[in-house]
Amino acid sequence: MAYAVACLGRSIRKACELVGLSRPVYHYVPRSDSDAVLRERLRQLAQERRRFGSPRLHLMLRREGLVMNHKRTERIYREEGLALRRKRRRKG
């Protein structure tokens, strides 16, 4: 691609067309995994505070300076399998 653009004087559009590659794919820049730090800290907090659910842990993370959307926290909480264990009701 770079050869076609630089040496042959082709535009990126024509070079992509020649190779059969879409322009968004050519310009794509992969993002880093920004969830890694959040996942680790969420796991630590959930280990320390077993009775806290995702809303409360979200507030704790926010107070520590990790600001993100509550839905993102809930998604990671669920993916890590950190769901609260339900208390059994005692009949009696």
Residue pairs with C-beta under 8 A, 6 or more apart in sequence:
1 12
1 15
1 16
1 19
1 21
1 26
4 10
4 14
4 15
4 18
4 19
5 11
5 12
5 15
8 15
10 18
12 23
12 26
13 23
16 22
16 23
16 26
35 72
35 76
37 66
38 61
38 66
38 68
38 72
38 73
38 76
39 76
39 80
41 61
41 64
41 66
42 57
42 61
42 73
42 76
42 77
42 80
42 82
43 80
43 82
45 52
45 57
45 60
45 61
46 52
46 57
46 77
46 80
46 82
49 56
49 57
49 60
50 84
51 84
52 60
53 77
53 84
54 70
54 73
54 74
54 77
54 78
54 82
55 70
57 73
57 77
58 70
58 73
58 74
61 68
61 73
77 83
